[in-house]
Amino acid sequence: MDTGLTDFSDKIAWVTGAASGIGRGVALRFAAHGADIYGTDLNEEGLQETKDLIRAQFGRKVIIEVSNTADSKQAMQSAKAIEKEFGRLDALINCAGVGKGNLAEFQTDEQWHEVIGPNLNGIFFCSRSAVPLLKKRGGAIVSISSVEGLIGSPLLTAYCSSKHGVVGFTKALAMELGQHGIRVNAVCPGAVNTPMLRMGLKEIPDMIRKPLLKRTPLKRIGVPDDIARACVFLASPLADFVTGTTLVVDGGVTCGMGMDMM
């Protein structure tokens, strides 16, 4: 148990997208630092697996709820459930999202909203719902954006738009909530070995992996805990003078975009 500034004992973390990937990694990492977890996702089986892992490894209290963050009513219901169960909230970590793409010319309305819904609307709905709870004693909101929230890529117009939106929303919300002792930040991951990435890259074949690693100074693809540790930092007192910022966690990819690496 961490007894320093990243000790979350007696604190509550709401983690969206907690059934797999970065969301599961975040839930596990916050539990490792002593937090009790309220996890939401659409994947009930994955949520139960996350709950079982936390209980077995860390013995923390975990409540899970099948919920669609892109539905404003369901987001509000989650916040009400947290208030009823815990009476407070210390950190909201917005991890839920999807990563589908298509050429803009051929992208349907449904495909656009399928990405914008969870990736941007969901972050707004959950953050809005969490604010009254966070105001009780201050706290933090950390949202997962992407390096695609800083650049642009073909086939990813909806995804890039949503992730750029997260960065802008983070900055604006930080301006509104600072007076209440609530800090708001975003994390911009690069490639992270998650089910979503493996699905998108077909288990990351060598023809994709090798150029990706070539462009990455640290010569590896990220893992969920790389992102989770950044979230713990931003939600902890170690970052008590950090708000409205984006922390890039990409192995160095964006520091040399467009350049071949040695």
Residue pairs with C-beta under 8 A, 6 or more apart in sequence:
1 7
1 9
1 33
1 34
2 32
2 33
2 34
5 236
5 237
5 238
6 33
6 232
6 233
6 236
6 237
6 238
7 33
7 34
8 30
8 33
8 34
8 35
8 90
8 91
8 232
8 235
8 236
9 34
9 35
10 34
11 34
11 35
11 36
11 90
11 91
12 35
12 36
12 37
12 38
12 82
12 86
12 88
12 89
12 90
12 91
13 27
13 30
13 35
13 36
13 37
13 38
13 90
13 91
13 92
13 93
13 235
14 38
14 39
14 40
14 78
14 79
14 82
14 89
14 91
14 92
14 93
14 126
14 130
15 23
15 26
15 27
15 30
15 37
15 38
15 39
15 40
15 93
15 95
16 23
16 39
16 40
16 41
16 69
16 92
16 93
16 94
16 95
16 96
16 122
16 126
17 23
17 40
17 41
17 69
17 94
17 95
17 96
17 97
17 144
18 24
18 26
18 27
18 37
18 39
18 40
18 41
18 46
18 47
18 50
18 64
18 95
19 39
19 41
19 42
19 43
19 44
19 45
19 46
19 47
19 49
19 50
20 41
20 43
20 46
20 50
20 194
20 195
20 196
21 95
21 192
21 194
21 195
21 196
21 224
22 95
22 144
22 189
22 192
22 194
22 224
22 227
22 228
23 39
23 41
23 93
23 95
23 96
24 46
24 49
24 50
24 53
24 224
25 223
25 224
25 225
25 227
25 228
26 93
26 95
26 224
26 227
26 228
26 231
27 37
27 39
27 50
27 54
27 62
28 50
28 53
28 54
28 57
28 58
28 225
28 228
29 225
29 228
29 229
29 231
29 232
30 37
30 91
30 93
30 228
30 231
30 232
30 235
31 37
31 54
31 57
31 58
31 60
31 62
32 57
32 58
33 232
34 60
35 60
35 90
35 91
36 60
36 61
36 62
36 86
37 54
37 60
37 61
37 62
37 63
38 62
38 63
38 64
38 65
38 78
38 81
38 82
38 85
38 86
39 47
39 50
39 51
39 62
39 63
39 64
39 65
40 47
40 64
40 65
40 66
40 67
40 69
40 78
40 96
41 47
41 64
41 66
41 67
41 96
42 66
42 67
42 68
43 66
44 64
44 66
47 64
47 65
47 66
48 64
50 62
50 64
51 62
51 64
54 60
54 62
55 62
63 81
63 85
65 78
65 81
67 74
67 75
67 77
67 78
68 74
68 118
68 122
69 75
69 94
69 96
69 118
69 122
69 123
69 125
69 126
70 117
70 118
70 121
70 122
70 125
71 125
72 121
72 125
72 128
75 122
75 125
75 126
75 128
75 129
76 125
76 129
78 126
78 129
79 89
79 126
79 129
79 130
79 132
79 133
82 89
82 133
83 89
83 133
88 133
88 136
88 137
89 130
89 133
89 134
89 136
89 139
90 134
90 137
90 139
90 140
90 235
91 139
91 140
91 141
91 142
91 235
92 126
92 127
92 130
92 134
92 139
92 140
92 141
92 142
93 141
93 142
93 143
93 144
93 231
93 235
94 122
94 123
94 126
94 127
94 141
94 142
94 143
94 144
94 166
95 144
96 118
96 122
97 118
97 119
97 122
97 144
97 162
98 114
98 115
98 118
98 119
98 196
99 115
99 159
99 196
99 197
99 200
100 111
100 114
100 115
100 158
100 159
101 155
101 156
101 157
101 158
101 159
101 200
102 111
102 155
102 158
103 154
103 155
104 157
107 157
107 158
111 158
112 158
114 158
115 158
115 159
115 162
116 158
116 161
116 162
116 165
119 159
119 162
119 163
119 165
119 166
120 161
120 162
120 165
120 166
120 169
123 143
123 166
123 169
124 169
127 141
127 143
127 169
127 173
127 184
130 141
131 177
131 182
134 140
134 141
134 177
134 180
134 182
135 180
135 182
137 181
138 180
138 181
138 182
139 181
139 182
139 183
139 235
140 182
140 183
140 184
140 185
140 234
140 235
140 236
140 239
141 170
141 173
141 177
141 182
141 183
141 184
141 185
142 184
142 185
142 186
142 187
142 231
142 234
142 235
143 166
143 169
143 170
143 184
143 185
143 186
143 187
144 166
144 186
144 187
144 189
144 227
144 231
145 163
145 164
145 166
145 167
145 170
145 186
145 187
145 188
145 246
146 159
146 163
146 188
146 189
147 188
147 189
147 190
147 248
147 250
147 253
147 254
148 156
148 159
148 160
148 163
148 164
149 160
149 163
149 164
149 165
149 166
149 167
149 186
149 188
149 246
150 164
150 167
150 188
150 246
150 248
150 254
151 160
151 254
151 257
152 160
153 159
153 160
163 188
166 186
167 186
167 188
167 246
170 184
170 185
170 186
170 244
170 245
170 246
171 244
173 184
174 183
174 184
174 185
174 243
174 244
175 244
177 183
177 184
178 243
178 244
183 234
183 239
183 240
183 242
183 243
184 243
184 244
185 234
185 239
185 242
185 243
185 244
185 245
185 246
185 247
186 245
186 246
186 247
187 227
187 230
187 231
187 234
187 246
187 247
187 249
188 246
188 247
188 248
188 249
188 250
189 222
189 226
189 227
189 249
189 250
190 216
190 222
190 248
190 249
190 250
190 251
190 253
190 254
191 197
191 212
191 216
191 221
191 222
191 250
191 251
191 253
192 221
192 222
192 223
192 224
192 226
192 227
193 204
193 221
193 222
193 223
193 224
194 224
197 204
197 221
198 204
201 208
201 209
202 208
204 212
204 221
209 221
212 221
213 219
213 220
213 221
214 260
214 261
215 253
215 256
215 257
215 259
215 260
215 261
216 250
216 251
216 252
216 253
216 261
217 251
217 252
217 253
217 255
217 256
217 261
218 251
218 252
219 251
220 251
221 251
222 249
222 250
222 251
226 249
227 249
230 247
230 249
233 239
233 247
234 242
234 247
248 254
